[in-house]
Amino acid sequence: MTTVLLTEESALEALRKVKYPGFSRDIVSFGFVRDLTVGGGNVSFRLALTSDSPEAAAAIQKDAEAALRQIEGVRAVTIAVEVKGPTPISAAAAAAQGGLLKGTKFAVAIASGKGGVGKSTVSANLAIALAQLGYSVGLLDSDIYGPSQQMMMGIDEKPYLNEEQKILPIERYGVRVMSIGFMMDVDTPVIWRGPMIYKAVEQFLGDVAWGEQDFLLVDMPPGTGDAQLTLTQKVQLAGAVIVTTPQDVALIDARKGLAMFQKVNVPVLGIVENMSYYECPKCGNRDDIFKHGGGKKTAELLNVPYLGGIPISTGVALAGDAGKPIVAAEPDSAVAKAFVELAKQIAKAVGA
């Protein structure tokens, strides 16, 4: 058996065996290992994580120490853990981004790995819930191919330009809303290639008069395509919220969406399980129509927060179709209260 002696290279090689929880990539290639020093049987380094999960940090620290102690001659291991949480968009960052969203404190992406999980419904209700909590909120529908916020928020007029030739978002229920759906006939399909999507999202970020606001929620299209990449390249996101449903197929795609944001160093604020369960309003009986608990298990597996489950309700669909989301239409309902609790968690996660 070959004995491995303690050197800086052997320490790095040992740390390359430590994987970030939920990924096949190691902490060295992620760039999390900083200021490594070796001498006298002692190994020390900084563990600088871009995740905001204390559970992930603790797991990595434990695995890293165990890996290093396998090296011959290691007497002590010192790891200084630094966990970088979500931060608001700074003036310097805004200037570097050409002034995009310079009046927005926290830009948050609401995303999913697949369609049909209720991401737009969550976005609309979450935006209204944040407004009800006293925050100033904008809602950007960046789903160019399938915009839906114009219907959900009950908007049928066209936006105007201000004196600076910027588009004025339309306000509903205390939320400033912008969508390409405002400018197109409802039956007209969008047949655009990637560069056009890139330009459209960039214009929504820079050519809309968002003004000063606490939050901009970006209702993302499903998947991991042009709109997602444009957003992460153009603005500094405070974080991303992943929406899923309990079925295994939705959870598989949710993991892909989550991995994309982590790979571009966008903090994942957590996972929301939409359509989590059904509770009969007459008898109170609970039924897990689409299974239950998958979102929480996925969050635990990937070491990100579980933000909670939103129950399924016919009132949610009816309110959305009527242009008045359930948080505005039935603020005392169980579903509306669940959205308000979600809003409180997200505000806490970004430090608002």
N, C-alpha and C positions, 0 to 999 in steps of 0.2 A: 504494500500500500504506500503510495507516494505521500509524503508529508508536505503540506502547504505552509510555507513560512509567511509571517506577517510582513507585508509590504503594502504600499499604497495601491499597487495594481491588484494584489490578491484581495485586498479589502473591497475594492470596486467590483472585482469579479464575483465576490460573495454577495454583494448588494444587488448585482444584476439578476440574481436568482429570486429576489423579492419582488413579487408582482403587485401592482396596484389592484385592490379588491375589485373583482368583476371584469378585469382586463387581462389580456395576455402579455401586455407590455410591462417592463420592469421600471423601478423607480429611478434608476440611473439614466435610462434613455428618455424618460419623461423630463429629466432635468431637475428632479426634486432633491438630489444629493448635492450639497454645497459645502465648501470650505473643509474638505476632508483632510485630516491630519493623522499621521501614524508615528508613534515613537515610544520606546520604553514599554512596550506591551499594551499601550493605550491607543484606542481608536476614538476619534471624535469627529462629528460633522453636524451640519444643520440640515434638517429635513423640512424643506420649504414647499408646502403643498398649495396647490391652487384650488383644491376642494375645500368646502366649508363644513365637512363632516368630521366631527371629533372621533367618531367610531372608526372611520377609515384611518385617521392619524394614529390612533392607539394600536390598531392592528398592524400597520406598517412598522411602527416603532418596535413592537414585540418581535415581528418576523425579522427585522433588520438586526436586532441585537442577537437573536438566536443564530442567524446566518454568520455573523462575524465571530461569534464564540466557537465556531467550528474550526477556525484557523489556529494553527499551532502558535502559542506564545501570546495570545490575547488575554490580558489580565483585567482590563476595564473597557467598557464601551459607554461613551457619553454622546447622547443625541439631543440636540436642541430642536424642539418641534415648533415650527411656525406654520400656522394655518391661516391662509389668506381668504377672508370672507368677501362677500359682495361689497362693492363700493359704488357710491354715486358717481355720475359722470362729472369729472373735474373740468375746470375751465381750460386747463392745459390740454386735456384729452380732447375736449370739444374743438379747440383751436387746431389740433393735429388732424382732426377729422373734417376740417374745412368748415367748422361752425355748425355741423349737423346736430340738432337737438340740444343746442347750447343752453336752453332754458329748462331742460328736463333733468330732474334729479335722479330718477331711477327708470331705466328702460328695461322692461321685463318681457321676454318672449314666452308666449303660450304655445306649446308645440306638442306634436304627437308623431309617432312613427307611421301611422296609417290614418285613412279617413274613416268617418263614421263613428268616432268615439265621443263626439260632442264637444270638440275643442272650441268651436266658435260659440257654442252655448255657454261654456265655462268662461270664455273671454268676456262676453257681454255682461254676464251676471257678476263676474268678479270686478269688472270696471265699475259697475253701478254700486256694488257693495263698498268698494274703496271710497267712492264719492260720498256715500252715506256715512262713512266713518270720518268724513271731514277733509279728505285729501282732494287735491285738484288732479284730474285724471284725463288722459287722452287714450283713445282706442284706435289703433291702425289695423285695418284689414289688409294684410299683405298677400292674401290668397288671390292672385291675379286671375287664375283660371276659374275659380269657383267662389267668388265673393258672396258673403251672406249677411254681413253686418247691416247693410242697408235695409234688409227685411226685418232682421231681429230687433233692430233699434227703431223701426217704424219711420224710416226716412225716405221720402220720395221726391224731395226737391234737389236741385243742382246747387253745388257750392259756388261762392262768388270769389273774386279776387280783391285783395285790399289795395291800398295806394302803392304798396311796394311790389305789386304784381305777384303776391303769394296767395295760395289757395287758403281760404278760411274754412276750417273744419266746421261741421254742423253739430250743434249741441243737442243732446237728448238725455234726459234723466240725470243731468249734472255731469255728463261725460262729453268731451269733444271727440267727434268721430270722423274718420276719413276712410274711404274705400273707393276702389275703381268702379264699384257697382253704382256709385252716384252718377257716373259719367257715361254709362252704357245702357243700351236697351236690355231689359231683363232676359230676352231670348237670344241676344247676340253672343255667340261664342267668341272667346279670346284665342286666337291662333297665333301665338308668338313663340319665337325662339329664345334661347337663354339670354343673349345680350339685351333683348327688349325687356325681359323680366328684370334683369339687373338694373337697367335704366329707370324703369317704373318705380321700383322699390327705393332707389336713390332719390328720385324726385319726391316721393312721399315723405322721405326723411328731411330733405333740404328745402323743398319748395312749398311746404305747408306751414302756415303761421300757427304753430303749436303754442307759442308764447311760453310763459313761465308755468310749469306744472310739476307736481310731485312725481307722478307716474305716467309713463307711456306704456300701455300694454299692446304688444304686437301679436295679433292673431295670425299665426303662421300657417302656411299651407301644409298638408301632410307630407311626410317624407323628409329627405335630406338633400334638397336640390338647390337651384339657383337663388331663390329668395332667402333661404336660410344662410347660405354662404355670403350673399351680399350684405345681409344684416350684420353678421359677425365681423365682416371686414370693415364696414363703414362706421359703426358706432360701438361704444363701450357699453356692453350689456351688464346690468347689475345682476342678472341671472336668468335662468330659464325654468319654467314649470312644465313638466311632462304630464300630459293627460292620457289616461288609458282606461280601458274597461277590464273587467275581471277575466275575460276569456284568454286562453293561452296564446292565440294568434295575435291578439292585440298587445299582449305583454312582450312577445318576441320583437315586434316592431317598435314598441316603446323603448326597449333596451338599445335599439339602433339609434333612435333619436337622441337618447340620453348620451350615448357614447360620442356622437358627433359633437355635441356642445362641450363635453369634457376634453375632447381632442383639440378644440380650438380655444381652450382655457376660459370657457364661459361657465361660471358657477351654476350648478344645478340646484335650485332652491328646494326641489322635492318632486314627488309624484302624487298626482291626484287620481283617485279611482272614481270615474264617473259611472253613473248607472250601477252603483255598487250593490244596491238591494232595493226591494219593493216592500213597503209597509202599507197594508190595507187600511184606508182611512175609516172604515166601518168597524172592523173587528180587531184591528191592531196586529194582525198576524203578519209576520215577516217572511218574505220569500226571496231567496237568492237566485233570481232568474238567470243571470249570466255567471253563475258560480260566485264566489266571494273570497276576498282576502288576497287575490293575486297581486294587486298593486302594492300591498304592504309587504308581501314576501319578496317582490322584486326590489323594493326600496331597501330592504334589509340585505338582500344579496349584493346589491351594488353600492351599499353604504351611503345612501342618500336619504334625506328625511322623507317620511311618509306624511303628507299634508292632510290626509283624511279622505273619506268617501262621500260622494254626493248621491243621495238616493234617487231612484228612478221615479218619475211622476208624470202622469198625463198633463198636469198643469204646466210643466216646463215646456213641453212641445206646443201646447195651445197658446201659451203666453208668447213664445218666440214667434210663432206664425202670425200672431196678432200685432207684432211690432212693439210689445211691451214685456221685456224679460221678467221672469218670475220674481226677482228681487224687488223690482219696481211695482209689479202687478199685485203680488201677495207677500208683502214684507214680513208678515207674521207666520208664514208657512214654514214647515220643517225644512224644506229644500232651501228657501231663502236664508234661513238662519245658518244652514250649513255653508252657504256661500259667504256669509258675513264672517264666520269663523275662519274660513279659508283666507279671506282678505286680511284678517288680523294676523294670521301666521305669516303671510307673505310680507306684510309691512314690517313685522318683527324680524324676519329673515334678512331683509335688506337694511335694517337699521333706521327705518323711517320714523 
